[in-house]
Amino acid sequence: MRQLFPEAPARLLDLIFQRGDFSLEKANAAASGSAPRPARLPANAGDQAVRRYARAALDRARDDVAKAVAGTRGHTLNATAYGIAPFVSLGELSEREVFAALQDAADACGLTQTDGAKERDAKIRRGLDAGARNTGALEQKLREIREVAANRPARSTGGGRRSASPRTPKPPSPDYSPDEDQLPASTGGPEEPGESQAAVHGAGPVRPLGHHGGVYYYLSKSGEVRRLRDQDHKRLQILSLFDGDDEWLIERCPAYDREGNRREGMWSHEAAAKRLIRLAAREGIFDPNTPVRGPGIWRTDQGRLVIHVGDAIATLSAEACHEIAEGGGRLAWEHAGQIIDGGLYAATARCQRPAKTSAGRSAGAKLLEGLKRWHYDNPLSPDIGLGFLGAAYLGGAPAWRVHLLLSAQGGSGKTWLMNFLEAALGGMGAYTNDTTEAGLRHALTGETRALLIDEAEGDEGSLGKVEGVIRLLRLMSSGAGANVMRGSAGGKAQSFQVTGCAVMAAILPPPLKPQDRSRICVINVLRPPSGQSTANAAEKAAAAIRDARRLAPGLRMRAIAGWPRFLETFDLYRAGLVAGGLSGRNADTLATILAGRDLLLQDSIPDPDSIERDLALFAPLMASADEAEDEGEGQQCLTHLYSSSFDRWHQGERSSVGELIMDKRNDLLARVGLKLMKVDEGGGLLVANQHVGLARIFEGSKWSDGRWVTALRYLEGATPFSKAVRMAGALTRATHLPIGLLPRPDEV
């Protein structure tokens, strides 16, 4: 057969197949200056024992790499090669068999698929080269093994197997940081905000928060809450945590070349990933629904104020507030992204900051003058608006927070007034005309800025949406605010926290339930009286808005400095309101308005005479609040029952249930589950607990499906009747209403 190509030279074949003078062993020897010993064949008991020891070490190395999880695989491969390298240098294992074993293990753990064969082999090479000279401890260990084997026959276990060799001590990897294990463990306790919190937790400018379900949580260098899955701890993601600043990474997670020399200006992302994952794991399990606090003012569990303006925060004690109020203190701004008294304050987009110094009370008087440019049905309305602003400046700090509903006539200047309030809030107001509860939740979760909701109409098409918003405001009024759990698209629970105050404006406002009227102050805005000149009205409103915007930063600072005074003033006003007969949420709401008004107009805590004078001024508001408080759930249910119509003869002649009661028509009342009691039986009215007639009356209301029983028993004197009664032939249990709850002629 004809030979198409000449036979290749032997040295060319050696070069192609990396054998002979071109073998990996000789290439490595040329680079290091000392040739590794060839892997010797075991010739005696000592050599056999060493060989078993070396093979056991390689088996364990293979297992360590094969079991490595995502995020640690590259580092484990490199460190394992480093640890096994002395066996190659001493000739107890060949480099080829080590390479083959570690390559197989890297394939098994998935490293080859993610990083590629080239990067896999480079990691092995760097580890073997860096660990080749660390032979001292191993040489001593192998000498001891040979001596023991030479002087004593190998023992067998009960099954005839030789006892396992001791595990090879694993030297530190090139990426090891000697001080990494000396970091203090997290105590979970409070820290002073002035400390470098990330440095305390071992990740430089990055703060590990914990982990949950394979996801690790951090505060980035810029203060954002970031989440990385285990497999996402890659070079760019880690660099992103540090905002592109790799100075700390270079210093604490350096990269090394094949000779074990530190590479100038380089860092190892495997070492960084391992460090971050370990530090996050040490913080413990992190709750993904942990409230993250954003822009606004917050009160910590320790009673301190945290002023959050997006990219920065300042923390104040009561003493620090007093110093600012007296002109001797300033806000000390720090980068957002800290844990203070257990609260997580993350960075967001920058907001307007309060002024460096507090405004005087003349600024509050000027703001009140601006509010008086509009027309109202109640002369107290400007004072109510000013009190709302004073409390709103404090965000989520007050224990009780109030809201405003502007019921505005067409042509009253509603939009101008909303613009005025937004300007007066000075960047701490969030304007929206989205009247959906879900939209507000998503937009303002984790904030205590005041909401300004325009076009909150109660017409037929949007009433349900507005009612959802009112429910949200109701939850925002107290404590930590509205904490709402909703399911996400992925089927996981999602938490929302919305805290603070709100203003709603509408021409056709939604009706308020009694529980909402104790939280929402209604201001009726009127169009200018007929005959009154409206010339230059827009210019005057615009001027008032400019004044409000100019005064806002100083007024915000005045509210911050006056926070301790606000608390004392609130308690004094509330005590006076309760002594005057007002109780419950209405006292909280009115005391908040009065304390907020006083905060902006006065410089000291009001004396008893001032409190008495203010309470007398607001007496009409107290009376209307008392009326709303009286109409509780039971009274609403009873009103619905008495005002419901009834067809007497099924011929279109209709009467209300209340009229039938006054006419003492038990024959007709029995058809709807009602019965008047005789005087000698105790009098009053029996209301069936179950009856088809009552079911029709309450159908579609919140008292349907028998819930009228619970509501009516809230009424004073209402009790379960002691025995079953017969109504229109049906036997049923009933609720007894005393005579005092029966309708009178002037009430129907």
Secondary structure, DSSP 4 states (H G I P E B T S, - for coil): ---SSPPPPHHHHHHHHT-GGGSHHHHHHHHHSSPPPP-PPP-SHHHHHHHHHHHHHHHHHHHHHHTPPTTTHHHHHHHHHHHHHHHHHTTSS-HHHHHHHHHHHHHHHTHHHHH-HHHHHHHHHHHHHHHTT--HHHHHHHHHHHHHHHHSPPPB-TTSPBPPPPPPPPPPPTT--TTGGGSPPP------TTS-HHHHTTSTT-EEEEEETTEEEEE-TTS-EEEEEGGG--HHHHHHHTTT--HHHHHHSEEE-TTSPEEEEEE-HHHHHHHHHHHHHHT-B--TT--EE-SEEEE-TTS-EEEE-SSEEEEE-HHHHHHHHTT------EES-EEETTEEE---S--PPPPSSPPPHHHHHHHHHHHTTSEESSTTHHHHHHHHHHHHTTTT-SSB--EEEEEE-TTS-HHHHHHHHHHHHTT-EEEE----HHHHHHHHTTB-PEEEE-----STTTHHHHHHHHHHHHHHTBTT-EEEEEE-TTS-EEEEEE-S-EEEEESSPPP--HHHHTTEEEEEEEPPPTTS--TTHHHHHHHHHHHHHHHHHHHHHHHHHTHHHHHHHHHHHHHHHHHTT--HHHHHHHHHHHHHHHHHH-SSPPPHHHHHHHHHHTHHHHHHHHHHHHS-HHHHHHHHHHH-EEESSSSS-EEEHHHHHHTT-HHHHGGGTEEEPPGGGT-SEEEESS-HHHHHHTTTSTTTTTTHHHHHTTSTT-EE-SS-EEETTEEE-EEEE-GGGS--GGG-
